[in-house]
Amino acid sequence: MNQIIHYFETIPSLHRALLLAGGITFFWLTESIKPLFNFDYKKRQHAGINIFFTITTIIVNFFMAFILLWTANWTIENHFGILQILPAINPWLYLLIGLLLLDLIGAYVVHFVEHKVKFLWKFHLVHHSDIWVDTTTANRHHPGESVIRFLFTTLAVVLVGTPMWMVFLYQSMSVVLSQFNHANISLPVKIDKLLSYVIVSPDMHKVHHHYVLPHTDSNYGNIFSIWDRLFGTFSTIKRENIVYGIDTHMEIEKNNSVTNLLKIPFQKTQSFEKQ
């Protein structure tokens, strides 16, 4: 445990970048070997659009990182947050509780809220507008949404009382597992189902990307699948019935234009009204 703490307390930016790039590369290659869907699309061009939004997310997080660092240090110094008031417990249990709570408040809750609040949904819609979901879709977030998610992450750190090394560990896990559950890969159905009892598996998350309700508003989990099962937002659909995208924005040309995607949250149209 001490080695884990030390590593993530001092994790170099290069290592975090390699984790991001390495994950995309690995799942990108895996998709080519055994894809779930044989999309008729220009894979590299599609990746270029999504990587653009990956870069904007990195930039937002870089310039706001000092807020997260200050917040984590403040919670430790002032013994504020759930973890700080726990009695002495096994360090592995301490870690598990921390990761679960970060996942609940900093990922599940914000994701749920983004689907329910019209203003926030407009930003999140950019992610759902991808009609060819693959591993690069994991980081397809409008810069405005990156700010929104950062603020919720900061709130989670305050409420949970999370040390910064745990935040870095959680974010590292989130990067890889998000790339995994968005990847256009075909796992054996039984294995995928087994995984879905612990983590958000590819089949589980792909239901969330189905283009119509009620499936769009389900399976909000990021790393752990427990929250969807606990709060009644878990749903299933057969792989062959999945259609990616969002029913209000199914135009291929517009959904693959960076300029249009950046404008979506500010476009005044009735198509934002969720049916």
C-alpha positions as CSV (number, residue, x, y, z in Angstrom):
1,M,0.0,0.0,0.0
2,N,2.8,2.4,0.9
3,Q,4.3,1.9,-2.6
4,I,1.0,2.7,-4.2
5,I,0.6,5.8,-2.1
6,H,4.1,7.0,-2.9
7,Y,3.8,6.4,-6.6
8,F,0.5,8.3,-7.0
9,E,1.7,11.1,-4.7
10,T,4.5,11.8,-7.1
11,I,3.2,10.4,-10.4
12,P,4.9,12.2,-13.2
13,S,2.8,14.0,-15.8
14,L,4.6,11.8,-18.5
15,H,3.3,8.7,-16.8
16,R,-0.3,10.0,-16.9
17,A,0.1,10.9,-20.5
18,L,1.5,7.5,-21.4
19,L,-1.4,5.8,-19.6
20,L,-3.9,7.8,-21.7
21,A,-2.1,7.2,-25.0
22,G,-1.3,3.6,-24.2
23,G,-4.9,2.8,-23.3
24,I,-6.2,4.4,-26.6
25,T,-3.6,2.6,-28.6
26,F,-4.2,-0.8,-27.0
27,F,-8.0,-0.7,-27.3
28,W,-7.7,0.8,-30.8
29,L,-5.7,-2.2,-32.0
30,T,-8.0,-4.6,-30.2
31,E,-11.0,-3.1,-31.9
32,S,-9.4,-3.8,-35.3
33,I,-8.9,-7.5,-34.4
34,K,-12.3,-8.3,-33.0
35,P,-14.8,-5.5,-33.4
36,L,-18.3,-5.7,-32.0
37,F,-19.7,-3.6,-34.9
38,N,-18.2,-3.3,-38.3
39,F,-18.7,0.4,-38.8
40,D,-18.7,1.9,-42.2
41,Y,-16.6,5.0,-41.3
42,K,-13.2,6.6,-41.6
43,K,-11.7,5.4,-38.3
44,R,-8.7,7.8,-38.3
45,Q,-10.8,10.8,-39.2
46,H,-13.3,9.9,-36.4
47,A,-10.5,9.4,-34.0
48,G,-9.1,12.8,-34.9
49,I,-12.3,14.6,-33.9
50,N,-12.5,12.7,-30.6
51,I,-8.8,13.3,-29.8
52,F,-9.4,17.0,-30.4
53,F,-11.8,16.9,-27.5
54,T,-9.4,14.7,-25.5
55,I,-6.8,17.5,-25.8
56,T,-9.3,20.2,-24.7
57,T,-10.1,18.1,-21.7
58,I,-6.4,17.8,-20.8
59,I,-6.0,21.6,-21.2
60,V,-9.0,22.3,-18.9
61,N,-7.8,19.9,-16.3
62,F,-4.2,21.3,-16.5
63,F,-5.2,24.9,-15.9
64,M,-7.6,24.0,-13.1
65,A,-5.4,21.3,-11.4
66,F,-4.2,23.7,-8.7
67,I,-7.8,24.0,-7.4
68,L,-8.0,20.2,-7.0
69,L,-4.6,20.1,-5.3
70,W,-5.5,22.9,-2.9
71,T,-8.8,21.3,-2.1
72,A,-7.3,17.8,-1.4
73,N,-4.7,19.4,0.9
74,W,-7.3,21.5,2.7
75,T,-9.4,18.4,3.5
76,I,-6.4,16.6,5.0
77,E,-5.2,19.6,7.0
78,N,-8.6,20.4,8.4
79,H,-9.7,16.7,8.8
80,F,-12.8,17.4,6.7
81,G,-14.8,14.8,4.8
82,I,-16.0,11.2,5.2
83,L,-12.6,9.5,5.1
84,Q,-11.2,11.9,7.6
85,I,-13.8,11.0,10.3
86,L,-13.5,7.3,9.8
87,P,-11.9,5.3,12.7
88,A,-8.6,3.5,12.0
89,I,-9.4,0.7,9.5
90,N,-7.5,-1.6,7.2
91,P,-5.8,0.6,4.5
92,W,-7.2,-1.5,1.7
93,L,-10.7,-1.0,3.0
94,Y,-10.0,2.7,3.4
95,L,-8.9,2.8,-0.3
96,L,-12.0,0.9,-1.5
97,I,-14.3,3.2,0.4
98,G,-12.6,6.3,-1.0
99,L,-12.7,5.0,-4.6
100,L,-16.3,4.1,-4.3
101,L,-17.3,7.5,-2.9
102,L,-15.3,9.3,-5.5
103,D,-17.0,7.3,-8.2
104,L,-20.5,8.0,-6.7
105,I,-20.2,11.7,-6.2
106,G,-17.6,12.7,-8.8
107,A,-18.9,10.5,-11.6
108,Y,-22.3,8.8,-11.2
109,V,-24.0,11.8,-9.6
110,V,-22.7,14.4,-12.2
111,H,-23.6,12.0,-15.0
112,F,-27.1,11.6,-13.7
113,V,-27.5,15.4,-13.2
114,E,-26.2,16.1,-16.7
115,H,-29.0,14.0,-18.1
116,K,-31.7,15.7,-16.0
117,V,-30.7,19.4,-16.2
118,K,-31.3,20.9,-19.7
119,F,-28.4,23.3,-19.5
120,L,-25.9,20.6,-18.6
121,W,-27.4,18.1,-21.0
122,K,-26.6,20.5,-23.9
123,F,-22.9,20.1,-23.1
124,H,-23.1,16.4,-22.5
125,L,-25.0,15.9,-25.7
126,V,-21.7,16.2,-27.6
127,H,-20.6,12.9,-26.1
128,H,-23.8,11.2,-27.0
129,S,-23.8,12.5,-30.5
130,D,-21.2,10.0,-31.5
131,I,-22.8,7.5,-33.8
132,W,-19.7,5.3,-34.0
133,V,-18.8,4.6,-30.4
134,D,-15.3,3.3,-30.0
135,T,-12.5,3.7,-27.5
136,T,-11.8,7.3,-28.6
137,T,-15.4,8.2,-27.7
138,A,-14.5,7.9,-24.0
139,N,-12.9,11.3,-24.0
140,R,-15.3,13.1,-26.4
141,H,-16.4,15.8,-24.0
142,H,-17.2,19.5,-24.8
143,P,-14.7,21.8,-23.0
144,G,-17.7,23.2,-21.1
145,E,-18.5,19.7,-19.8
146,S,-14.9,19.2,-18.8
147,V,-15.3,22.2,-16.6
148,I,-18.6,20.9,-15.2
149,R,-17.1,17.5,-14.4
150,F,-14.0,19.1,-12.9
151,L,-16.2,21.0,-10.5
152,F,-18.1,17.9,-9.4
153,T,-14.8,16.1,-8.9
154,T,-13.7,18.9,-6.7
155,L,-16.9,18.7,-4.7
156,A,-16.4,14.9,-4.4
157,V,-12.9,15.5,-3.0
158,V,-14.3,18.0,-0.4
159,L,-17.1,15.7,0.7
160,V,-15.1,12.5,0.7
161,G,-12.0,14.1,2.2
162,T,-9.7,12.5,-0.3
163,P,-5.9,12.7,-0.3
164,M,-4.5,13.7,-3.7
165,W,-2.8,10.4,-4.3
166,M,-6.2,8.7,-4.2
167,V,-7.6,11.2,-6.7
168,F,-4.7,10.5,-9.1
169,L,-5.3,6.7,-8.6
170,Y,-9.0,7.1,-9.3
171,Q,-8.4,9.2,-12.4
172,S,-5.9,6.7,-13.7
173,M,-8.4,3.9,-13.3
174,S,-11.1,6.0,-14.8
175,V,-9.1,6.7,-18.0
176,V,-8.4,3.1,-18.7
177,L,-11.8,1.7,-17.8
178,S,-13.6,4.3,-19.7
179,Q,-11.6,3.5,-22.8
180,F,-12.3,-0.2,-22.2
181,N,-16.1,0.2,-21.8
182,H,-16.4,2.4,-24.8
183,A,-14.2,0.2,-27.0
184,N,-15.8,-1.4,-30.0
185,I,-14.8,-4.9,-28.9
186,S,-16.7,-8.1,-28.6
187,L,-16.3,-9.9,-25.3
188,P,-18.0,-13.2,-24.7
189,V,-21.4,-12.4,-23.4
190,K,-21.0,-14.4,-20.2
191,I,-17.7,-12.7,-19.4
192,D,-19.1,-9.3,-20.0
193,K,-22.1,-10.0,-17.8
194,L,-19.8,-11.3,-15.1
195,L,-17.7,-8.2,-15.2
196,S,-20.8,-6.0,-15.1
197,Y,-21.5,-7.2,-11.5
198,V,-18.4,-5.3,-10.4
199,I,-17.3,-2.8,-13.0
200,V,-19.0,-1.0,-15.9
201,S,-18.5,-3.5,-18.8
202,P,-18.6,-2.7,-22.5
203,D,-22.1,-4.1,-23.0
204,M,-23.4,-2.3,-20.0
205,H,-22.1,1.1,-21.0
206,K,-23.1,0.7,-24.7
207,V,-26.7,0.5,-23.6
208,H,-26.3,4.0,-22.3
209,H,-25.3,5.1,-25.8
210,H,-28.4,3.6,-27.4
211,Y,-30.1,6.5,-29.2
212,V,-33.5,6.6,-27.5
213,L,-35.0,6.6,-24.0
214,P,-35.3,4.9,-21.6
215,H,-31.9,3.4,-22.3
216,T,-30.1,6.7,-22.8
217,D,-31.1,7.6,-19.3
218,S,-29.6,4.5,-17.7
219,N,-26.3,2.9,-16.8
220,Y,-24.6,6.1,-15.6
221,G,-21.8,4.4,-13.9
222,N,-18.2,5.2,-14.6
223,I,-16.0,2.6,-12.9
224,F,-18.2,0.6,-10.5
225,S,-21.6,-0.8,-11.6
226,I,-23.0,-0.9,-8.0
227,W,-24.5,2.5,-8.2
228,D,-26.8,1.8,-11.2
229,R,-28.0,-1.4,-9.5
230,L,-28.5,0.3,-6.2
231,F,-30.4,3.3,-7.5
232,G,-32.5,1.5,-10.1
233,T,-30.8,3.0,-13.2
234,F,-29.5,-0.3,-14.5
235,S,-30.9,-1.6,-17.8
236,T,-30.0,-4.1,-20.5
237,I,-30.5,-4.5,-24.2
238,K,-29.3,-7.1,-26.7
239,R,-26.1,-6.1,-28.5
240,E,-27.7,-6.5,-32.0
241,N,-30.4,-4.0,-31.1
242,I,-28.1,-1.1,-30.1
243,V,-28.1,2.0,-32.3
244,Y,-25.6,4.6,-31.3
245,G,-26.2,8.3,-31.2
246,I,-29.0,10.5,-29.8
247,D,-32.4,10.7,-31.6
248,T,-32.4,14.5,-31.8
249,H,-28.9,14.6,-33.4
250,M,-28.4,11.8,-35.9
251,E,-27.0,13.8,-38.8
252,I,-23.6,12.2,-39.7
253,E,-22.1,15.4,-41.2
254,K,-22.9,17.6,-38.2
255,N,-21.8,15.0,-35.7
256,N,-18.4,14.8,-37.3
257,S,-17.7,18.5,-37.5
258,V,-15.6,19.9,-34.7
259,T,-17.0,23.4,-35.4
260,N,-20.6,22.2,-35.1
261,L,-20.0,20.1,-32.0
262,L,-18.5,23.1,-30.2
263,K,-21.6,25.1,-31.1
264,I,-24.2,22.5,-30.0
265,P,-24.6,23.7,-26.4
266,F,-25.4,27.2,-27.6
267,Q,-27.7,26.3,-30.5
268,K,-31.4,27.3,-29.8
269,T,-33.5,24.5,-31.1
270,Q,-36.4,22.4,-29.9
271,S,-34.3,19.3,-30.5
272,F,-32.9,19.7,-27.1
273,E,-36.2,18.8,-25.6
274,K,-35.8,15.2,-24.4
275,Q,-38.7,13.1,-25.5
